[in-house]
């Protein structure tokens, strides 16, 4: 089995299908964008390419996504 730190690392890198893992997966992909700002179309494309439903994001999820993007960039 995995140790707790291994599970946390997997979630941080978006390798788990937990809510935080999905947000981190999208954030890591968006952080690779050459654009300075992310528009709705790019956000939606990125979500879909990551296997995440863009319509499932709540305001709290978007806030968490912004914090993760700030951390990564």
C-alpha positions in Angstrom: 0.0 0.0 0.0 1.0 3.6 -0.3 2.3 5.7 2.5 0.4 8.9 3.4 3.1 11.1 1.9 2.9 9.2 -1.4 -0.8 9.7 -1.6 -0.4 13.4 -0.9 2.2 13.7 -3.6 0.0 11.8 -6.1 -2.9 14.2 -5.3 -0.6 17.2 -5.6 0.4 16.1 -9.1 -3.2 15.5 -10.2 -2.8 11.7 -10.4 -5.8 11.0 -8.2 -9.5 11.5 -9.0 -10.2 13.3 -5.7 -11.6 16.9 -6.0 -8.2 18.3 -5.1 -6.4 16.0 -7.4 -8.6 17.0 -10.4 -8.1 20.7 -9.6 -4.4 20.1 -9.4 -4.4 18.2 -12.7 -6.1 21.2 -14.5 -3.8 23.7 -12.7 -0.6 21.9 -13.7 -1.8 21.8 -17.4 -2.8 25.5 -17.3 0.5 26.5 -15.8 2.2 25.2 -19.0 0.2 27.7 -21.1 2.2 30.3 -22.8 -0.6 32.8 -22.3 -0.5 35.4 -19.5 -4.2 35.1 -18.9 -6.5 32.1 -19.3 -9.8 32.7 -21.0 -12.9 30.6 -20.7 -12.3 28.7 -23.9 -8.8 27.7 -22.9 -10.0 26.7 -19.4 -12.7 24.5 -20.9 -10.4 22.9 -23.4 -7.8 22.2 -20.7 -10.5 20.6 -18.4 -11.7 18.4 -21.2 -8.2 17.3 -22.1 -7.6 16.4 -18.5 -10.8 14.4 -18.3 -12.5 16.9 -16.0 -15.9 18.3 -16.5 -15.5 22.1 -16.7 -19.1 22.7 -15.6 -18.5 20.8 -12.3 -16.3 23.6 -11.0 -17.8 25.6 -8.1 -16.5 29.0 -7.1 -14.6 27.3 -4.2 -13.0 25.0 -6.8 -12.0 28.0 -9.0 -10.5 29.7 -5.9 -8.5 26.6 -5.2 -7.4 26.4 -8.8 -6.2 30.1 -8.7 -4.2 29.4 -5.5 -2.6 26.4 -7.1 -1.8 28.3 -10.3 -0.2 31.1 -8.2 1.9 28.5 -6.4 3.0 26.9 -9.7 3.8 30.1 -11.6 
